[in-house]
Amino acid sequence: MKVYHLAAECYPVAKVGGLADVVGALPKYQNEAGLQAAVVLPYYDRKFVQESEFDVVFEASNLLGAKRYEFEIWKERTNKLGFELFLIYMPGLLDRPEVYSYPDEREQFIAFQLAFLDWINWSQQKPDVIHCHDHHVGLIPFLLQHSALYKRLAKTTTVFTIHNGQYHGAFGYDKFDYLPEVDMAYAGLLDWGGGINPLACAIKCCDKYTAVSPSYLHELSINSNGLEYLFYIEGAKGMGIINGIDTEVWNPVADPMIAGPIDAKEPDAGKLANKQALCERFGLDVNKPLVSFIGRLVIEKGADLLPQALTQSLREHAGDLNVLVLGAGDKDTEAALVQLNEQFPDSYKTYIGYNEALAHLIYAGSDFLLMPSRVEPCGLNQLYALRYGTVPIVRRTGGLIDTVVDFGDEGGYGICFNQSSVDDITHSVRRAIELYKNHEHLHLLRKRMMALDFSWTQSAKQYNQLYESLNPII
């Protein structure tokens, strides 16, 4: 079975968030299970591309409105990611270093989708499944079915995965002429709220859509930035599949980015070695419990609550708590967090930006990872934390519900709270400090966490079974 994954991000080619981690891992595990899975991305002028070798396997041009663009399909030569990687290079639109935030972003992703369809159409490639990820490629299922240009591909199975239902990629009908000729009898499938909504269109037209956790699938009909009713009426097409993690990249025994191995059977010595390296780097006391935050400093992640909540916790537990924050996002939140460095110079540190190697060391060296998310479709950070024996402190939402059980419950291993609020965060930090003082219990929880299996093996199997159910003759 031939499967093409289409997305805006893929680790390590171009990463902004968790979407990249999923697209960079799932196809590899699918190939190991016997599928032919490939990834198609826009071209990005970034380090991975600059340091890799590619062959041009297709050349053509297409119209975007009144302007014609030449494009090329580049194939990475060695399959070093564990799957075939294709990039679509289009001078003037798909030739840039950054993934998002360009003023013509809508045009970028429309051009990406049209170039992909033209390629598989004219090169006589016919995949069994086209797996689209998020709104950036949400027009694919509609165009396959309702544009005469792609009639040959009209019956191709499409699966659409929602990584974050808050973002729709909507745009006005002034850009309708960017699309190829479509059957106007079905043009209403493009519409939601008086504009063209790629996410809504994908939900209407795909054969099956998935959310990245069962709980998030349920939440979409309650909170999806205006698409709640659509998810309610299309609920029978939905399926929740929890994301996995790449256990080769995130391997506490052989991770080259951490200070030393962490043995799942006896994790305390390895945890301490990594904590010592981390605390030495930031000038923190290794004997205090270390609570860390890694992620985008945005409202969805509850980051706006951090300055007040961390201030209260550091004051309440003066001399008995370390805090480390790694992230970037809202500038006011960044400034407020940086200011805490001056207020608590011996117990608090902030790193503004993102550093992959530092993130690995923080997962390995921290005692607790804080995730006060308002929205968390799946969450990967808590899975990385569990893999490295770090207790996740999470708000009960989305995939955090499905992956973290409070240590006060039978078989539990994490710290859970119900509201994205300062009070709930500070209360959870109190629980963390009390747990830290109970060395035997913390040791037990570390072993329990590290024995959990959140690899892509099981999740990839569910996707493969989904494809087979939609292609029963294959």
Secondary structure, DSSP 4 states (H G I P E B T S, - for coil): -EEEEE-S-BTTTB-SSHHHHHHHHHHHHHHHTT-EEEEEEE-B-SHHHHTS-EEEEEEEEEEETTEEEEEEEEEESS-TTSSEEEEEEBTTTB-BS-SS--TTHHHHHHHHHHHHHHHHHHTT---SEEEEESGGGTTHHHHHHH-GGGGGGTT-EEEEEES-TT----B-GGGGGGSPP--GGGGGGGEETTEE-HHHHHHHHSSEEEESSHHHHHHHTT-STT-HHHHHHTGGGEEE----B-TTTS-TTT-TTSSS---SSS-HHHHHHHHHHHHHHHT--TTS-EEEEEEEESGGGTGGGHHHHHHHHHHHTTTS-EEEEEEEE-HHHHHHHHHHHHHSTTTEEEEES--HHHHHHHHHH-SEEEE--S--SS-SHHHHHHHTT-EEEEES-HHHHHH--BTTSTT--BEEESS-SHHHHHHHHHHHHHHHH-HHHHHHHHHHHHT---BHHHHHHHHHHHHHHHSTT-
